[in-house]
Amino acid sequence: MFGFGFSEIITILVVVIVLINPKELPSIVRKIGKMYGKIMRQINHLKKVYDEFEEEVKFASDLKSSGDDKLQINNTINFKEKIK
């Protein structure tokens, strides 16, 4: 995942157990899990908002280009009428 091998993970776990009281470890892990969940929900929300914005921009771009086509057709018709 982050390039950690088995020995690095074991070393980190040993250091955490030594530095943090084993009785407090479950509550700390629970808090870290809750923070991770909140962060992931925010990331997913931002992705959803970005995707919606991207769709709106694409729709507006398509709408503008179709409007430009209609304008060109109207200009062609008006030009042909002026020539007659």
CORWO-V522354 format. One record per backbone hydrogen bond with DSSP energy under -1.0 kcal/mol. NH is the residue of the N-H (numbers start at 1). CO is the residue of the C=O. E is the energy in kcal/mol with one decimal. If there is no record, write none. Layout:
BEGIN
nh:NH co:CO e:E
nh:NH co:CO e:E
END
This chain:
BEGIN
nh:9 co:5 e:-1.9
nh:10 co:6 e:-2.2
nh:11 co:7 e:-2.3
nh:12 co:8 e:-2.5
nh:13 co:9 e:-2.4
nh:14 co:10 e:-2.4
nh:15 co:11 e:-2.4
nh:16 co:12 e:-2.6
nh:17 co:13 e:-2.4
nh:18 co:14 e:-2.1
nh:19 co:15 e:-2.7
nh:20 co:16 e:-2.6
nh:24 co:21 e:-1.6
nh:25 co:21 e:-1.0
nh:28 co:24 e:-2.1
nh:29 co:25 e:-2.6
nh:30 co:26 e:-2.2
nh:31 co:27 e:-2.2
nh:32 co:28 e:-2.4
nh:33 co:29 e:-2.3
nh:34 co:30 e:-2.3
nh:35 co:31 e:-2.5
nh:36 co:32 e:-2.4
nh:37 co:33 e:-2.3
nh:38 co:34 e:-2.4
nh:39 co:35 e:-2.5
nh:40 co:36 e:-2.5
nh:41 co:37 e:-2.3
nh:42 co:38 e:-2.3
nh:43 co:39 e:-2.5
nh:44 co:40 e:-2.6
nh:45 co:41 e:-2.3
nh:46 co:42 e:-2.6
nh:47 co:43 e:-2.4
nh:48 co:44 e:-2.2
nh:49 co:45 e:-2.6
nh:50 co:46 e:-2.6
nh:51 co:47 e:-2.6
nh:52 co:48 e:-2.4
nh:53 co:49 e:-2.4
nh:54 co:50 e:-2.8
nh:55 co:51 e:-2.2
nh:56 co:52 e:-2.2
nh:57 co:53 e:-2.4
nh:58 co:54 e:-2.3
nh:59 co:55 e:-2.6
nh:60 co:56 e:-2.7
nh:61 co:57 e:-2.5
nh:62 co:58 e:-2.7
nh:63 co:59 e:-2.8
nh:64 co:60 e:-2.5
nh:65 co:61 e:-2.6
nh:66 co:62 e:-2.4
nh:67 co:63 e:-1.9
nh:68 co:64 e:-2.4
nh:69 co:65 e:-1.8
nh:70 co:66 e:-1.8
nh:71 co:67 e:-2.1
nh:72 co:68 e:-2.4
nh:73 co:69 e:-2.3
nh:74 co:70 e:-2.6
nh:75 co:71 e:-2.5
nh:76 co:72 e:-2.2
nh:77 co:73 e:-2.4
nh:78 co:74 e:-2.6
nh:79 co:75 e:-2.4
nh:80 co:76 e:-2.4
nh:81 co:77 e:-2.2
nh:82 co:78 e:-1.9
nh:83 co:79 e:-1.7
nh:84 co:80 e:-1.4
END
